[in-house]
């Protein structure tokens, strides 16, 4: 198994009738699943001023990321979250972490 850390990056827009607060409630439900999965490290959910969302998830390795995707997509309780996303504009990539630059420690 490849133990190199992986970053999952999903770029998407919400469907026009979906409010941000409803989407964030759905994201919190997905987070409960992520917290229970082996290899999960952290997640950031960000939104650009133009409405583009970016979901960034850090995984211990590619196998953990792919297993998580299979588990979450198979869960019928997760379907409402994914239904809020405009799939026609969604993109997802997995990328290996090449270098990490930690924040500089201040005195």
LINGI-V950892 format. One record per residue. OMEGA is omega in radians with two decimals (none if undefined). Layout:
BEGIN
OMEGA  OMEGA
END
This chain:
BEGIN
3.10  -3.10  3.13  3.12  -3.10  3.03  3.05  -3.13  3.09  3.09  -3.09  2.99  3.07  3.02  -3.02  -3.08  -3.09  3.09  -3.14  -3.09  3.08  3.12  -3.13  3.05  3.08  3.12  3.11  3.09  3.09  -3.12  3.11  3.08  -3.10  -3.11  -3.09  -3.01  3.08  3.08  3.11  3.13  -3.11  -3.11  3.02  3.09  -3.06  -3.13  3.10  3.13  -3.13  3.10  3.09  3.08  3.05  3.09  -3.06  -3.12  3.12  -3.11  3.10  -3.13  -3.09  3.14  3.11  3.14  -3.12  3.08  3.13  3.13  -3.14  -3.13  -3.07  3.14  3.12  -3.10  -3.12  3.10  3.14  -3.07  -3.14  3.10  -3.09  3.11  3.11  -3.06  3.05  -3.06  -3.11  -3.13  -3.06  3.06  3.07  3.08  2.96  -3.14  3.10  3.05  -3.11  -3.11  3.06  3.11  -3.11  3.09  3.11  3.11  3.10  -3.10  none
END
